[in-house]
Amino acid sequence: MSEPLETLAEIIDTKLPGHHRAVLMKPLEEAMLATSRRKQIMDLLHEALGQLRLDLKYIMFDLEATRRERDEYKQKLEK
């Protein structure tokens, strides 16, 4: 969770009277949960993007190797 939200939760929990605390804690907990979910999603997206970049590098390597092989076979056929 984010530090500012945790700080806000601590302030609400320790400084506000009970009736105000009850009103504010539920929306704050929902915001903290949403923030946590967003962070998890962003972490998954970063991981997927990294894997995609790696896969693309392998594909480009394979493409270049295939092109070299093609060119070698074309040269052999022309001779």
N, C-alpha and C positions, 0 to 999 in steps of 0.2 A: 504494500500500500504506500501511498505517497506520504511523505513526512508532513507537509502542511495539513493534510486531512487528519492525520494522527494527532498533531498538535491541537487542532481545533476540537477534536473529540475529547482530548484531555482537559482542555479549558472548559468545554461544556459540562463535562462530568464533574469537575472540581469546583467551578466558580458559580454555576447557575443554580437557582432554586429548582426543586423537583418538578414543578409544573412546566417550567420552560425547558428543562432538560428533556422531559418526556416528548415534548413537541419537536425538539430539534434533533434528537438522537436517531430517530427512525430515518428521516431523509439523509442524514449524514452517513449512517450505515449503508444505505442504498448507494450513495455516491461513492463510498469507499469500495463497495462490492463491484460497482460498474468500472471503477478505475482499475481494480485488480483484474477484472475480465479483459479490459482493453490492453493491459500490459501483457497478459498471457497471449492474447491474439497477436499483438505486435511481435512478441518473441517468436511465435510460430511462423509469422510472415517473414521475419528476418532469417529464420532457419531455412524456410522453403526457398527464399530468394538465393541464399548461399548455395543450396543444393542445385538450384536451377543454373546458376552461374557455372558451377563445376560441371554439370551435365553438358552445358553448352561448350565448354572448353574441350571436353572429350569428343563431342560431335564435330567440332571444327578440326580437331586433330585427325579424326577418322576421315573427314571429307578431304583434307589435304593429302592424306596417305592414298586414298582412292584416286584422286586426281593424278598423283605421281604414278601410280600403277597404270592408270589409263594411258598416260603419256608414254610410258615405257612400252606398253603393248602396241601403241600406234607406231612408234618408231620401229619396233621389230617387224611389224606388218609391212611398213614402207620399204624395208630393206630386202 
